[in-house]
Amino acid sequence: MQTVSSTYKQIFRQPGHVTEVKAELDGRSFGMDSIYSVRQQLRLFSGSVPEIGNACASTLELSVIPNGASPRMAEIQLYTRLLSFDETESSEWIPAGTFYADTKSKAQDGEHLHFTAFDSMMKADQPYLENSTVSSWPADESDVVEDIADLMGVTVDSRTVLAGYEVPIPQQDWTAREVLGWIAAANGGNWIITPNNELLLIKLEGITSLLGTDTTHAILMGDSLIVLSTGIKYEDASSIEGNIHKNARSMQNLGLLQPFSGVKLWWSRETTYEDQEVEVEGETTTEKVAIEQAYFAGDDTGRVLEADCPWATQAMADAILTQIEGYVWQGAVVEGAEITPAAELGDFVICDGVSFPLCSMDITYDGAYAPTISAPADEEVDYEYHYESETQRQLNRKATLGENYYGFKVTRENGIEVVNIVDGTETTRMILNSNVQAFYNADGIAALYFDPVAGKYKFRGDVIITNGSLALSSAFGIFSDEITEEEAEAISVPGGFNLYSKYHDTPYNFFRVFQNDEYTVFTSPSGGYAYWSFPVTEFPNKCYYRGGGESGANSEIATIGRVQDMIDAAISAPTITVQPQSVSVPSGTNVAFTVVANGAHLTYQWQFSNDGGSTWRNSTTTGYTTDSITVAATSARNGYQYRCVVDGLGGSVTSNPATLTVT
């Protein structure tokens, strides 16, 4: 609750007092005579259950009689004060929030200008790392919060208490709001912007102390407790001296939830699998079992509190459990609650003998300050004005990140994924994002993928034509895998037949293509690679070669074989000469893994495994398609393995895995 004067407290005690509101918009003041309507929505949780890890923005709907032009993203400062019933006394103005216009429009009557605005939390919806002024990572979370507050143009409320955890260097696509939410999760709380335009962390611990044993968060006027009742005065009012009795239009008791018994902090929502032995009908077999990438404290006999934090630790989960274990959450919705405008989210409310934390407020300023207030308890609150701007959609993204919908999901690491799992085993995986377009086989190798360096789609492995033919409208090039005679018969190449080959120590400077007993000599160009083009009208479908000698003369035939045999002889698979090395580094630093390979037309794809090498995924971090990848060493990546798939004209080779140890 905000600090108020003795005059404010005295007027609030009086029956029939009036709440007055004013708005200041870029230096212009709008009083009750020029305000048509004002409505605020404040929320501590994004959903309908008690949560941690939120950074919700408050909403303002304001209609005024305009008295000048309003700039884009206009700043709107809202204030309230109390007037006595006879309007002979007035209190000081107290802040009710600072907001920034998102949309503005003319009302139907053409007279009023309507604003929809959000508080400073919306300013955190921007990439964090590129805007951060933190010079060294990992950084203390207090320094990170101060840095984000500066970015938002606010200060940190002095009531905010943090545990002092270290924050690793953020990934490039992390927003400041996401980082705030994860810091809140690590500390067992949620962020809000206070009426004074300050960033405040409200811990779940602080609002789970039953009123009567701890009045730290109670709505008090001095030593007086504000007690609400729906027509009948609170029966125990006489037992608490100096109560201030106020009315409420109605109350819905949502009941008590199960006591909190566990805490689960997810450091990744990416599903991984590992082989585990199981006994089926007396026989031992192995099957793939999904592994949760989360730290768990307590048990699941009661309510389990879940949240996301990429740098989560077991100690964090244990600390949060210590704060909330055994607490029974009370849910309620009270309409027309005559509480004070100085009340804040996180304060405790008592109505008809039921005490609950103030987790949401829907306020309409109409002289009689009587908002709808609530503490959710598994029942969806019917918000008439949903916060559905781009900022809210960005916040809601984390609620669905990693969720699986018929094999389709979106992950931070890979973007869009479609996975086919048969009998618990992954058989294929498709990944689509701005950098990768690929289909992977069960071994995690890209069978069909787009090579951004070559600008071409490539196949890796066997290409089988079944019950049909392959028609090509342009020249056809063979690079590696062998084509059988039956498959060759099904290939129609209207544009021509191309062959690429690499010189040996003794260069092949000619190439003879045979059809039946006659041959034609094609002389290769100079340089490191030979190239021949065969007109399909002269050499349809199957072509053979004879190699030997160093000229086009009719020398003795040394070898007879198919075109593919020539390719296999001329082009060898790439080889790795220097393997990536395991490293141990402090958290918050960057580390590079490098591979050195020999071969023709090499391309690179780095992969990572977070389950000891059982499952491999394509990486998208810096340098993932080069011979050197740069990885941010975070606690969440401790134990990750990295390897590189090197692809060339003669095939592909996979490096040894290297392990990242984060200290």
C-alpha positions as CSV (number, residue, x, y, z in Angstrom):
1,M,0.0,0.0,0.0
2,Q,1.2,3.5,-0.8
3,T,2.1,5.9,2.0
4,V,-0.5,8.5,2.5
5,S,-1.0,11.5,4.8
6,S,-3.1,11.7,8.0
7,T,-5.6,13.9,6.1
8,Y,-6.0,11.1,3.5
9,K,-6.7,8.5,6.3
10,Q,-9.2,10.8,8.0
11,I,-11.2,11.4,4.9
12,F,-11.2,7.7,3.9
13,R,-12.8,6.8,7.3
14,Q,-15.7,9.1,6.6
15,P,-18.7,7.6,4.9
16,G,-19.6,8.9,1.5
17,H,-16.2,10.3,0.5
18,V,-15.6,10.8,-3.2
19,T,-12.6,9.6,-5.3
20,E,-11.4,12.2,-7.8
21,V,-9.2,11.4,-10.7
22,K,-7.1,13.5,-13.1
23,A,-4.8,12.7,-16.1
24,E,-1.8,14.6,-17.3
25,L,-1.0,14.0,-20.9
26,D,2.3,15.5,-22.1
27,G,2.0,18.5,-19.8
28,R,-1.8,19.0,-20.3
29,S,-4.1,18.3,-17.4
30,F,-7.5,16.7,-17.8
31,G,-9.8,17.0,-14.7
32,M,-13.2,15.5,-14.0
33,D,-14.8,18.1,-16.2
34,S,-12.9,16.9,-19.3
35,I,-12.6,13.1,-18.6
36,Y,-15.4,11.1,-20.0
37,S,-14.3,7.7,-18.6
38,V,-11.3,6.0,-17.0
39,R,-10.7,2.3,-16.5
40,Q,-7.6,0.4,-15.3
41,Q,-6.8,-3.3,-15.3
42,L,-3.9,-4.5,-13.1
43,R,-2.8,-8.1,-12.9
44,L,-0.1,-10.0,-11.0
45,F,-0.5,-13.3,-12.9
46,S,-1.0,-13.9,-16.6
47,G,-3.3,-16.9,-16.1
48,S,-6.0,-18.0,-13.7
49,V,-3.8,-19.8,-11.1
50,P,-1.1,-18.6,-8.7
51,E,2.2,-18.3,-10.7
52,I,5.7,-17.0,-10.6
53,G,7.8,-15.7,-13.4
54,N,5.4,-13.0,-14.7
55,A,6.0,-9.4,-15.8
56,C,2.5,-8.3,-16.6
57,A,1.7,-4.8,-18.0
58,S,-1.3,-2.9,-16.6
59,T,-3.9,-1.4,-19.0
60,L,-5.5,2.0,-19.1
61,E,-8.6,2.9,-21.1
62,L,-9.1,6.7,-21.1
63,S,-11.6,8.9,-22.9
64,V,-11.2,12.7,-22.7
65,I,-12.4,15.9,-24.4
66,P,-9.2,16.8,-26.4
67,N,-7.6,20.2,-25.9
68,G,-4.8,19.9,-28.4
69,A,-2.9,17.4,-30.6
70,S,-1.6,14.3,-28.9
71,P,1.8,12.9,-30.0
72,R,2.4,9.2,-30.7
73,M,3.2,7.0,-27.6
74,A,1.9,9.9,-25.5
75,E,2.8,9.6,-21.8
76,I,-0.3,9.6,-19.5
77,Q,0.1,10.1,-15.8
78,L,-2.9,9.2,-13.7
79,Y,-3.6,10.6,-10.2
80,T,-6.3,10.2,-7.6
81,R,-7.3,12.1,-4.4
82,L,-10.1,11.9,-1.8
83,L,-12.8,14.5,-1.2
84,S,-15.0,14.6,1.8
85,F,-18.7,14.1,1.2
86,D,-19.4,17.9,1.5
87,E,-16.3,18.6,-0.6
88,T,-14.9,20.9,2.1
89,E,-11.8,18.7,2.6
90,S,-9.4,17.1,0.1
91,S,-6.4,14.9,0.4
92,E,-3.1,15.1,-1.5
93,W,-2.9,13.7,-5.1
94,I,-1.4,10.2,-5.1
95,P,-0.1,8.5,-8.3
96,A,-2.2,5.8,-9.9
97,G,0.2,4.9,-12.7
98,T,2.2,6.1,-15.7
99,F,1.0,4.8,-19.1
100,Y,2.0,5.1,-22.7
101,A,-0.6,5.3,-25.5
102,D,-0.8,2.3,-27.7
103,T,-3.8,3.4,-29.8
104,K,-6.0,6.4,-30.0
105,S,-9.3,6.9,-31.8
106,K,-12.2,9.3,-32.0
107,A,-15.4,8.2,-30.1
108,Q,-18.6,7.7,-32.1
109,D,-19.9,11.1,-30.8
110,G,-16.9,12.7,-32.4
111,E,-16.3,14.7,-29.3
112,H,-14.1,12.4,-27.1
113,L,-10.7,11.0,-27.8
114,H,-10.1,7.5,-26.6
115,F,-6.7,6.1,-25.6
116,T,-5.7,2.5,-24.9
117,A,-2.4,2.6,-23.0
118,F,0.0,0.3,-21.1
119,D,2.5,0.9,-18.4
120,S,6.3,0.9,-18.7
121,M,6.4,-2.9,-18.7
122,M,5.7,-2.8,-22.4
123,K,9.1,-1.1,-22.9
124,A,10.8,-4.3,-21.9
125,D,9.6,-6.0,-25.1
126,Q,12.8,-5.4,-27.0
127,P,16.0,-7.5,-27.5
128,Y,18.1,-7.2,-24.4
129,L,21.7,-8.1,-25.1
130,E,22.2,-5.6,-27.9
131,N,20.7,-2.8,-25.7
132,S,22.4,-3.9,-22.5
133,T,25.1,-1.8,-20.8
134,V,26.3,-4.7,-18.6
135,S,30.0,-5.0,-19.4
136,S,30.8,-8.4,-17.9
137,W,28.9,-11.7,-17.8
138,P,27.8,-13.6,-15.8
139,A,26.3,-10.7,-14.0
140,D,24.6,-10.3,-10.6
141,E,20.8,-10.3,-11.1
142,S,20.5,-7.0,-9.2
143,D,22.8,-5.4,-11.8
144,V,20.7,-6.9,-14.6
145,V,17.5,-5.7,-13.1
146,E,18.9,-2.1,-12.7
147,D,20.1,-2.3,-16.3
148,I,16.7,-3.3,-17.6
149,A,15.0,-0.7,-15.4
150,D,17.2,2.0,-17.0
151,L,16.2,0.6,-20.4
152,M,12.5,0.9,-19.5
153,G,13.0,4.4,-18.1
154,V,12.0,3.5,-14.5
155,T,13.7,2.9,-11.2
156,V,13.7,-0.2,-9.0
157,D,11.4,-0.1,-6.0
158,S,13.3,-0.2,-2.7
159,R,11.1,-3.0,-1.5
160,T,12.5,-5.4,-4.1
161,V,14.7,-8.1,-2.6
162,L,16.7,-10.5,-4.7
163,A,18.7,-13.6,-3.8
164,G,21.8,-12.6,-5.6
165,Y,21.9,-15.3,-8.3
166,E,24.1,-14.9,-11.4
167,V,22.6,-14.3,-14.8
168,P,24.5,-15.8,-17.8
169,I,25.1,-13.9,-21.0
170,P,21.7,-13.6,-22.7
171,Q,21.0,-15.2,-26.0
172,Q,20.6,-12.8,-28.9
173,D,16.8,-13.3,-29.2
174,W,16.0,-12.9,-25.5
175,T,13.9,-9.9,-24.7
176,A,14.4,-7.8,-21.6
177,R,10.9,-8.8,-20.4
178,E,11.8,-12.5,-20.7
179,V,14.9,-12.0,-18.7
180,L,12.9,-10.1,-16.1
181,G,10.4,-13.0,-15.9
182,W,13.1,-15.6,-15.5
183,I,14.8,-13.6,-12.7
184,A,11.3,-13.4,-11.1
185,A,10.9,-17.2,-11.4
186,A,14.3,-17.8,-9.8
187,N,13.3,-15.6,-6.8
188,G,9.7,-17.1,-6.5
189,G,7.9,-13.9,-7.5
190,N,6.4,-11.7,-10.2
191,W,7.2,-8.2,-11.4
192,I,4.8,-5.2,-11.6
193,I,5.1,-1.5,-12.3
194,T,3.9,0.3,-9.2
195,P,1.7,3.4,-9.3
196,N,4.9,5.4,-8.7
197,N,6.3,4.0,-12.0
198,E,8.8,1.8,-10.2
199,L,9.7,-1.9,-10.9
200,L,8.7,-4.1,-8.0
201,L,9.2,-7.8,-7.4
202,I,6.3,-9.3,-5.4
203,K,7.3,-12.7,-4.1
204,L,4.7,-15.4,-3.7
205,E,6.1,-15.9,-0.2
206,G,5.1,-12.4,0.8
207,I,1.4,-12.9,-0.2
208,T,1.0,-16.4,1.2
209,S,1.2,-15.4,4.9
210,L,-2.3,-15.6,6.3
211,L,-3.7,-12.3,7.4
212,G,-3.8,-12.2,11.2
213,T,-0.4,-13.7,11.7
214,D,1.4,-11.2,9.4
215,T,-0.1,-7.9,8.5
216,T,2.9,-6.7,6.5
217,H,0.9,-6.7,3.3
218,A,-2.5,-5.8,4.8
219,I,-4.3,-2.7,3.7
220,L,-4.0,-0.5,6.7
221,M,-4.8,3.1,7.6
222,G,-2.3,3.6,10.4
223,D,-3.1,0.7,12.7
224,S,-6.6,0.3,11.4
225,L,-7.4,-2.7,9.2
226,I,-9.9,-2.2,6.3
227,V,-12.6,-4.9,6.5
228,L,-15.1,-5.4,3.7
229,S,-18.5,-7.0,4.1
230,T,-21.3,-7.7,1.7
231,G,-24.1,-6.1,3.7
232,I,-23.4,-7.7,7.0
233,K,-20.6,-6.4,9.2
234,Y,-17.7,-8.8,9.7
235,E,-18.6,-10.8,12.9
236,D,-15.1,-10.6,14.4
237,A,-14.8,-6.8,13.9
238,S,-15.0,-6.1,17.6
239,S,-12.0,-8.4,18.2
240,I,-9.7,-6.1,16.2
241,E,-9.8,-2.6,17.6
242,G,-10.1,0.3,15.2
243,N,-11.3,-1.6,12.1
244,I,-12.5,0.5,9.2
245,H,-15.6,-1.1,7.8
246,K,-16.4,-0.8,4.1
247,N,-18.9,-2.4,1.8
248,A,-18.6,-4.8,-1.1
249,R,-21.4,-5.5,-3.6
250,S,-20.8,-9.2,-3.9
251,M,-18.2,-11.9,-3.1
252,Q,-17.5,-15.3,-4.7
253,N,-15.5,-17.6,-2.6
254,L,-13.4,-19.7,-5.0
255,G,-12.3,-22.0,-2.2
256,L,-8.9,-23.3,-1.1
257,L,-6.4,-25.0,-3.4
258,Q,-4.3,-28.0,-2.5
259,P,-1.3,-27.0,-0.3
260,F,1.9,-26.3,-2.2
261,S,4.1,-29.4,-1.9
262,G,6.5,-29.1,-4.8
263,V,8.4,-26.7,-7.1
264,K,9.5,-27.5,-10.7
265,L,11.9,-25.1,-12.5
266,W,12.3,-25.8,-16.2
267,W,15.6,-24.9,-17.7
268,S,14.5,-26.1,-21.1
269,R,11.1,-27.2,-22.5
270,E,12.9,-29.2,-25.3
271,T,11.9,-32.9,-24.9
272,T,14.8,-35.4,-24.9
273,Y,14.7,-39.2,-24.7
274,E,17.0,-41.8,-23.3
275,D,17.1,-45.6,-23.4
276,Q,15.9,-47.3,-20.3
277,E,15.6,-51.0,-19.5
278,V,12.1,-52.2,-18.8
279,E,10.7,-55.7,-18.2
280,V,7.9,-56.8,-20.4
281,E,6.3,-60.3,-19.9
282,G,9.5,-61.5,-18.1
283,E,11.9,-60.2,-20.8
284,T,14.1,-57.2,-20.4
285,T,14.0,-54.7,-23.3
286,T,14.9,-51.1,-23.8
287,E,12.5,-48.3,-24.7
288,K,12.8,-44.5,-25.2
289,V,11.7,-42.5,-22.2
290,A,11.0,-38.8,-22.2
291,I,13.3,-36.9,-19.9
292,E,12.2,-33.6,-18.3
293,Q,14.8,-30.9,-18.3
294,A,13.8,-29.4,-15.0
295,Y,14.8,-29.2,-11.3
296,F,12.3,-30.5,-8.9
297,A,12.0,-29.9,-5.1
298,G,9.4,-31.5,-2.8
299,D,6.8,-33.9,-4.0
300,D,3.6,-34.0,-6.1
301,T,1.3,-35.0,-3.3
302,G,-0.1,-31.4,-3.4
303,R,0.1,-28.5,-5.7
304,V,3.3,-28.1,-7.7
305,L,4.4,-24.6,-8.7
306,E,6.1,-24.6,-12.1
307,A,8.1,-21.9,-13.9
308,D,10.8,-21.4,-16.6
309,C,14.3,-20.2,-16.0
310,P,17.1,-21.1,-18.5
311,W,19.7,-20.8,-15.7
312,A,17.7,-22.6,-13.1
313,T,19.5,-24.6,-10.4
314,Q,18.4,-27.1,-7.8
315,A,19.2,-24.6,-5.1
316,M,16.6,-22.2,-6.6
317,A,13.9,-24.8,-6.6
318,D,14.8,-25.7,-3.0
319,A,14.7,-22.1,-1.8
320,I,11.3,-21.4,-3.4
321,L,9.8,-24.6,-1.8
322,T,11.0,-23.4,1.6
323,Q,9.1,-20.2,1.1
324,I,5.7,-21.7,0.0
325,E,5.6,-25.3,1.2
326,G,2.4,-26.2,3.0
327,Y,0.6,-22.9,2.2
328,V,-3.1,-23.2,1.2
329,W,-4.1,-20.7,-1.5
330,Q,-7.4,-18.9,-1.0
331,G,-9.2,-17.7,-4.1
332,A,-12.0,-15.1,-4.2
333,V,-13.6,-12.5,-6.5
334,V,-15.1,-9.4,-4.9
335,E,-17.2,-6.9,-6.9
336,G,-17.7,-3.3,-5.8
337,A,-15.0,-3.4,-3.1
338,E,-14.7,-0.1,-1.3
339,I,-11.0,-0.3,-0.8
340,T,-8.6,2.6,-0.8
341,P,-7.0,3.9,-4.1
342,A,-3.7,3.6,-2.3
343,A,-4.0,-0.2,-2.3
344,E,-1.4,-2.1,-4.5
345,L,-1.2,-5.5,-6.0
346,G,0.1,-7.9,-3.4
347,D,-1.8,-6.3,-0.5
348,F,-4.0,-8.5,1.5
349,V,-7.8,-8.1,1.5
350,I,-10.4,-9.4,4.0
351,C,-14.1,-9.7,3.1
352,D,-16.8,-11.6,5.0
353,G,-14.1,-13.2,7.1
354,V,-12.1,-14.5,4.1
355,S,-8.6,-13.1,3.6
356,F,-6.8,-13.3,0.2
357,P,-4.1,-11.5,-1.7
358,L,-4.9,-8.8,-4.1
359,C,-3.8,-10.3,-7.5
360,S,-6.0,-8.4,-9.9
361,M,-7.9,-5.1,-10.0
362,D,-10.5,-3.9,-12.5
363,I,-11.1,-0.2,-11.6
364,T,-13.6,2.2,-13.1
365,Y,-13.4,5.7,-11.8
366,D,-16.9,7.1,-11.3
367,G,-16.6,9.0,-8.0
368,A,-17.3,5.9,-5.9
369,Y,-14.0,3.9,-6.0
370,A,-15.2,0.3,-5.9
371,P,-13.2,-2.0,-8.2
372,T,-13.6,-5.7,-8.8
373,I,-10.7,-7.4,-7.1
374,S,-9.6,-11.1,-7.1
375,A,-7.2,-13.8,-6.3
376,P,-7.5,-16.5,-9.0
377,A,-8.0,-20.2,-8.1
378,D,-8.2,-22.3,-11.3
379,E,-11.3,-20.4,-12.5
380,E,-10.8,-18.1,-15.5
381,V,-11.6,-14.5,-14.6
382,D,-13.8,-12.9,-17.3
383,Y,-11.7,-9.9,-18.3
384,E,-13.7,-7.7,-20.7
385,Y,-10.5,-6.0,-21.9
386,H,-7.9,-8.5,-22.7
387,Y,-4.3,-7.3,-23.1
388,E,-3.8,-8.6,-26.7
389,S,-1.3,-6.2,-28.0
390,E,2.0,-7.4,-29.5
391,T,3.6,-7.1,-26.1
392,Q,1.1,-9.5,-24.5
393,R,1.5,-12.0,-27.4
394,Q,5.2,-11.9,-26.9
395,L,4.8,-12.7,-23.2
396,N,2.3,-15.4,-23.9
397,R,4.8,-17.1,-26.2
398,K,6.6,-18.8,-23.4
399,A,3.4,-20.5,-22.3
400,T,3.4,-22.5,-25.6
401,L,7.1,-22.7,-26.4
402,G,8.0,-26.4,-26.6
403,E,4.5,-27.7,-26.5
404,N,3.7,-30.6,-28.8
405,Y,0.7,-30.5,-31.1
406,Y,0.4,-33.7,-33.2
407,G,4.2,-33.8,-33.6
408,F,4.4,-30.0,-34.4
409,K,6.0,-27.6,-32.0
410,V,8.0,-24.4,-31.8
411,T,11.3,-24.3,-29.9
412,R,13.7,-21.5,-29.2
413,E,16.7,-23.6,-30.5
414,N,15.2,-24.8,-33.8
415,G,12.0,-22.8,-34.6
416,I,9.4,-25.0,-36.2
417,E,9.8,-28.8,-35.6
418,V,7.8,-31.7,-36.9
419,V,8.8,-35.0,-35.3
420,N,7.7,-38.5,-36.2
421,I,8.0,-41.0,-33.3
422,V,7.3,-44.7,-33.8
423,D,7.2,-46.9,-30.7
424,G,9.0,-44.3,-28.7
425,T,11.8,-43.9,-31.2
426,E,12.3,-40.8,-33.3
427,T,12.3,-41.8,-37.0
428,T,12.3,-38.4,-38.8
429,R,12.5,-34.7,-37.9
430,M,11.8,-31.6,-40.0
431,I,13.3,-28.3,-38.9
432,L,12.3,-24.9,-40.5
433,N,13.7,-21.5,-39.5
434,S,15.3,-18.5,-41.1
435,N,18.7,-20.4,-41.2
436,V,17.7,-24.1,-41.5
437,Q,15.4,-26.0,-43.8
438,A,16.0,-29.7,-43.5
439,F,14.6,-33.2,-43.0
440,Y,16.6,-35.4,-40.7
441,N,16.7,-39.2,-40.5
442,A,16.8,-41.3,-37.3
443,D,20.6,-40.8,-36.9
444,G,20.1,-37.0,-36.8
445,I,21.7,-36.5,-40.3
446,A,20.1,-34.2,-42.8
447,A,18.8,-36.3,-45.6
448,L,17.3,-33.4,-47.5
449,Y,18.4,-29.9,-46.7
450,F,19.1,-26.4,-48.2
451,D,22.7,-25.5,-48.4
452,P,22.8,-21.7,-47.9
453,V,26.5,-21.5,-49.2
454,A,25.8,-23.3,-52.4
455,G,22.3,-21.9,-52.7
456,K,20.9,-25.4,-53.5
457,Y,18.8,-28.2,-52.0
458,K,20.8,-31.4,-51.4
459,F,20.1,-35.0,-50.8
460,R,22.2,-37.2,-48.6
461,G,21.8,-40.9,-48.8
462,D,19.8,-43.1,-51.2
463,V,17.3,-41.7,-53.6
464,I,14.8,-44.4,-54.7
465,I,12.3,-43.9,-57.5
466,T,9.4,-46.3,-57.0
467,N,6.6,-46.8,-59.6
468,G,7.4,-43.7,-61.6
469,S,10.1,-41.7,-63.3
470,L,12.2,-38.7,-62.6
471,A,11.9,-36.0,-65.2
472,L,14.5,-33.2,-65.2
473,S,14.0,-30.1,-67.4
474,S,17.7,-29.0,-67.2
475,A,21.1,-30.6,-67.1
476,F,21.6,-33.3,-64.5
477,G,24.7,-33.6,-62.4
478,I,25.8,-36.8,-60.6
479,F,28.0,-36.2,-57.5
480,S,28.3,-39.3,-55.4
481,D,25.8,-42.1,-54.8
482,E,25.5,-44.9,-57.4
483,I,22.5,-45.2,-59.7
484,T,21.6,-48.7,-60.7
485,E,20.8,-49.6,-64.3
486,E,17.1,-50.0,-63.5
487,E,17.0,-46.6,-61.9
488,A,18.9,-45.1,-64.8
489,E,16.3,-46.4,-67.2
490,A,13.7,-44.3,-65.3
491,I,15.7,-41.0,-65.7
492,S,14.8,-38.7,-68.5
493,V,17.3,-35.8,-69.0
494,P,16.1,-33.5,-71.8
495,G,18.8,-30.9,-71.1
496,G,21.9,-32.9,-70.9
497,F,24.1,-35.0,-68.6
498,N,26.8,-33.4,-66.5
499,L,29.7,-35.0,-64.7
500,Y,32.0,-33.5,-62.2
501,S,35.4,-35.1,-61.3
502,K,38.5,-34.2,-59.3
503,Y,42.0,-34.6,-60.7
504,H,44.3,-37.2,-59.1
505,D,48.0,-36.9,-58.8
506,T,48.1,-37.8,-62.5
507,P,45.3,-35.7,-63.9
508,Y,42.5,-37.2,-65.9
509,N,42.6,-34.8,-68.8
510,F,40.2,-36.7,-71.0
511,F,37.1,-38.7,-70.5
512,R,35.7,-41.3,-72.9
513,V,32.0,-42.1,-72.9
514,F,31.0,-45.4,-74.5
515,Q,27.7,-46.4,-76.0
516,N,27.9,-50.0,-77.3
517,D,31.4,-50.4,-78.8
518,E,31.9,-46.7,-79.9
519,Y,33.2,-43.9,-77.8
520,T,33.6,-40.2,-77.9
521,V,36.5,-38.4,-76.2
522,F,35.8,-35.3,-74.1
523,T,38.8,-33.2,-73.1
524,S,38.7,-31.7,-69.6
525,P,39.3,-28.0,-68.9
526,S,42.3,-26.9,-66.9
527,G,42.1,-26.3,-63.2
528,G,41.4,-28.3,-60.1
529,Y,38.1,-29.8,-61.3
530,A,37.2,-31.5,-64.5
531,Y,33.7,-30.9,-66.1
532,W,32.1,-32.7,-69.0
533,S,28.7,-32.3,-70.5
534,F,27.2,-35.1,-72.5
535,P,24.4,-34.3,-75.0
536,V,21.6,-36.6,-74.1
537,T,20.7,-37.2,-77.8
538,E,24.0,-38.9,-78.3
539,F,24.3,-40.7,-75.0
540,P,20.8,-41.5,-73.5
541,N,20.5,-42.8,-70.0
542,K,23.4,-45.2,-69.4
543,C,26.9,-43.9,-70.1
544,Y,30.2,-45.8,-69.6
545,Y,33.8,-44.6,-69.5
546,R,37.3,-45.8,-70.2
547,G,40.1,-44.2,-68.4
548,G,43.9,-44.5,-68.7
549,G,46.8,-42.7,-70.3
550,E,47.2,-38.9,-70.4
551,S,45.8,-38.1,-73.9
552,G,42.8,-38.8,-76.0
553,A,44.7,-41.4,-78.2
554,N,43.3,-44.9,-78.7
555,S,45.5,-46.5,-76.0
556,E,44.8,-49.8,-74.4
557,I,41.7,-49.9,-72.3
558,A,42.7,-49.9,-68.7
559,T,39.3,-49.9,-67.0
560,I,35.7,-50.3,-68.0
561,G,33.0,-49.2,-65.7
562,R,29.9,-47.0,-65.2
563,V,30.0,-43.3,-64.9
564,Q,29.5,-43.5,-61.1
565,D,32.6,-45.7,-60.8
566,M,34.6,-42.8,-62.3
567,I,33.1,-40.5,-59.7
568,D,33.9,-42.8,-56.8
569,A,37.5,-43.1,-58.0
570,A,38.0,-39.4,-58.6
571,I,36.2,-37.9,-55.6
572,S,36.9,-39.2,-52.1
573,A,34.9,-38.6,-48.9
574,P,36.0,-35.7,-46.7
575,T,38.3,-36.5,-43.7
576,I,38.7,-34.7,-40.4
577,T,42.3,-33.9,-39.5
578,V,41.6,-31.9,-36.3
579,Q,38.7,-32.9,-33.9
580,P,36.9,-30.4,-31.7
581,Q,38.2,-30.5,-28.1
582,S,36.3,-30.6,-24.8
583,V,36.6,-27.5,-22.6
584,S,35.9,-26.4,-19.1
585,V,35.1,-22.7,-18.7
586,P,33.4,-20.3,-16.2
587,S,29.7,-19.6,-16.7
588,G,29.0,-16.4,-18.7
589,T,32.0,-16.8,-21.1
590,N,32.0,-17.7,-24.8
591,V,33.7,-20.8,-26.1
592,A,34.6,-21.9,-29.6
593,F,34.6,-25.4,-30.9
594,T,36.6,-25.9,-34.2
595,V,37.0,-28.7,-36.7
596,V,39.5,-29.0,-39.5
597,A,38.6,-31.1,-42.5
598,N,40.0,-32.0,-46.0
599,G,37.8,-32.6,-49.0
600,A,36.0,-30.9,-51.9
601,H,33.2,-28.4,-51.7
602,L,32.9,-28.8,-47.9
603,T,29.9,-27.6,-45.9
604,Y,29.5,-27.7,-42.1
605,Q,26.6,-28.3,-39.7
606,W,27.2,-28.3,-36.0
607,Q,25.0,-30.3,-33.7
608,F,24.5,-30.5,-30.0
609,S,23.3,-33.1,-27.5
610,N,22.0,-32.5,-24.0
611,D,21.5,-36.1,-23.1
612,G,25.0,-37.6,-23.2
613,G,25.0,-38.2,-26.9
614,S,21.8,-40.2,-27.2
615,T,20.0,-37.5,-29.2
616,W,21.6,-34.9,-31.5
617,R,20.0,-31.7,-32.7
618,N,21.2,-29.1,-35.2
619,S,22.6,-26.0,-33.6
620,T,21.7,-22.5,-34.7
621,T,24.1,-20.5,-32.6
622,T,26.9,-18.3,-34.0
623,G,29.0,-20.1,-36.7
624,Y,26.8,-23.3,-36.9
625,T,27.4,-23.6,-40.7
626,T,31.2,-22.9,-40.5
627,D,34.2,-24.8,-39.3
628,S,34.0,-23.0,-35.9
629,I,31.0,-22.6,-33.6
630,T,30.8,-20.1,-30.7
631,V,28.7,-21.1,-27.7
632,A,27.7,-19.0,-24.7
633,A,28.7,-21.1,-21.6
634,T,25.7,-21.0,-19.3
635,S,24.8,-23.2,-16.4
636,A,22.0,-24.7,-18.5
637,R,24.5,-25.9,-21.1
638,N,26.8,-27.7,-18.6
639,G,27.4,-31.1,-20.0
640,Y,26.3,-30.3,-23.5
641,Q,28.2,-32.1,-26.3
642,Y,28.9,-30.6,-29.7
643,R,29.9,-32.3,-32.9
644,C,30.2,-31.3,-36.6
645,V,28.8,-33.0,-39.7
646,V,31.1,-32.2,-42.6
647,D,29.6,-32.7,-46.1
648,G,31.5,-32.8,-49.4
649,L,31.2,-34.0,-52.9
650,G,32.4,-37.5,-51.9
651,G,30.1,-37.9,-48.9
652,S,30.0,-36.8,-45.3
653,V,31.9,-37.4,-42.1
654,T,30.9,-36.6,-38.4
655,S,33.5,-35.4,-35.9
656,N,34.0,-36.7,-32.5
657,P,31.8,-35.1,-29.8
658,A,33.4,-32.4,-27.5
659,T,31.9,-31.7,-24.1
660,L,31.3,-28.3,-22.6
661,T,31.8,-28.1,-18.8
662,V,30.6,-25.0,-17.1
663,T,32.0,-24.1,-13.7
